[in-house]
Amino acid sequence: MADTHTAHTDIDTLIRMLDAAETMPAAARLRARSYELLRLPPDATVVDVGCGTARAVAELAEQAAHAIGVDLDPAMLAAARSRFPDIDLRVADAADLPLADGQAHGYRADKVYHVLPDPPAALTEARRVLAPGGRIVLLGQDWDTVVIDSDQPDLTRRIVHARADTIPHPRIARAYRNLLRDTGFHDVDVEVHTAVFTGATMLPLLVGHATAAQQAGAISGDEAEDWVSEQTRRAQDERLLIAIPMFLAAGTR
Ligand SMILES: C[S@@+](CC[C@H](N)C(=O)[O-])C[C@H]1O[C@@H](n2cnc3c(N)ncnc32)[C@H](O)[C@@H]1O
């Protein structure tokens, strides 16, 4: 699996969590906002980079003449193909896209840039494939400011920060605006929307956080067990609360 996000989860768990997150009404509204910011003309070619299971590609195919999904992970694209057999999906790296210069009118990447080895190289590639006047939209979470309700706030803070430190670029979402401007995009705007999760389906995310923090040596095995037990009880009692700031930045080529 190419996504280091999954260092502590397998692809099925990742897909389950992405499914749980993306089927929420607020997530659907956020995707719709990202499509709106692309300002696609009717004859547009649009590419969704790091498309995962390709829900966004399928949705974009309803608005654009040609929607292309790109992902580095063939297993992820196999899952995407089983869901959406008719859409254009290509295995490729964000830094080396299978598109001609200026071919795309829209470029979108959702929850991807934090795992890329060289985000500026991916943005330079985005600029290459976009036509002048084309639009780029980046969407992603800030891993350092994940809010988790807990009776153990100090331990929670250590877990959140230790988990963030296992991610190549945990704070890149707050830097989208400046990265886009540094790459030569103009009319760059940024919005922040908060994703709120209260359902037990996000429990694997919390287990992943605790496991990562323990593996990093930031917390003990007993602390990890204790914290996961508390979150599991909260999930059973419908008292779970996770809030994640989602940065949405858009610019023009
Ligand atoms: C957290 S998932 C997000 C998937 C999808 N965009 C979504 O919002 O549900 C990140 C995706 O980026 C892909 N990815 C990671 N590194 C990549 C790279 N260098 N080039 C293209 N895709 C990459 C992963 O395989 C994974 O499918």
The ligand as an SDF file (V2000), in Angstrom:
LIG
                    3D

 27 29  0  0  0  0  0  0  0  0999 V2000
   -6.4720    8.6440    2.4860 C   0  0  0  0  0  0  0  0  0  0  0  0
   -6.6370    8.0520    0.8580 S   0  0  0  0  0  0  0  0  0  0  0  0
   -7.8150    9.1970    0.1810 C   0  0  0  0  0  0  0  0  0  0  0  0
   -8.5550    8.6280   -0.9880 C   0  0  0  0  0  0  0  0  0  0  0  0
   -9.6120    9.5380   -1.6180 C   0  0  0  0  0  0  0  0  0  0  0  0
   -9.0270   10.7390   -2.1740 N   0  0  0  0  0  0  0  0  0  0  0  0
  -10.6810    9.8900   -0.6270 C   0  0  0  0  0  0  0  0  0  0  0  0
  -10.8450   11.0750   -0.3040 O   0  0  0  0  0  0  0  0  0  0  0  0
  -11.3920    8.9820   -0.1590 O   0  0  0  0  0  0  0  0  0  0  0  0
   -5.1180    8.5480    0.0510 C   0  0  0  0  0  0  0  0  0  0  0  0
   -4.9530    7.9580   -1.3410 C   0  0  0  0  0  0  0  0  0  0  0  0
   -3.7860    8.5230   -1.9520 O   0  0  0  0  0  0  0  0  0  0  0  0
   -3.1250    7.4950   -2.6710 C   0  0  0  0  0  0  0  0  0  0  0  0
   -1.7100    7.8810   -2.8570 N   0  0  0  0  0  0  0  0  0  0  0  0
   -0.7280    7.8620   -1.9250 C   0  0  0  0  0  0  0  0  0  0  0  0
    0.4320    8.2720   -2.4490 N   0  0  0  0  0  0  0  0  0  0  0  0
    0.1840    8.5770   -3.7530 C   0  0  0  0  0  0  0  0  0  0  0  0
    0.9850    9.0700   -4.8350 C   0  0  0  0  0  0  0  0  0  0  0  0
    2.2920    9.3360   -4.6610 N   0  0  0  0  0  0  0  0  0  0  0  0
    0.4060    9.2540   -6.0250 N   0  0  0  0  0  0  0  0  0  0  0  0
   -0.9130    8.9890   -6.2230 C   0  0  0  0  0  0  0  0  0  0  0  0
   -1.7320    8.5230   -5.2280 N   0  0  0  0  0  0  0  0  0  0  0  0
   -1.1880    8.3210   -4.0170 C   0  0  0  0  0  0  0  0  0  0  0  0
   -3.3320    6.2700   -1.8020 C   0  0  0  0  0  0  0  0  0  0  0  0
   -3.1050    5.0570   -2.4910 O   0  0  0  0  0  0  0  0  0  0  0  0
   -4.7640    6.4540   -1.3190 C   0  0  0  0  0  0  0  0  0  0  0  0
   -5.6850    5.8500   -2.1910 O   0  0  0  0  0  0  0  0  0  0  0  0
  1  2  1  0
  2  3  1  0
  2 10  1  0
  3  4  1  0
  4  5  1  0
  5  6  1  0
  5  7  1  0
  7  8  2  0
  7  9  1  0
 10 11  1  0
 11 12  1  0
 11 26  1  0
 12 13  1  0
 13 14  1  0
 13 24  1  0
 14 15  1  0
 14 23  1  0
 15 16  2  0
 16 17  1  0
 17 18  1  0
 17 23  2  0
 18 19  1  0
 18 20  2  0
 20 21  1  0
 21 22  2  0
 22 23  1  0
 24 25  1  0
 24 26  1  0
 26 27  1  0
M  CHG  2   2   1   9  -1
M  END
$$$$
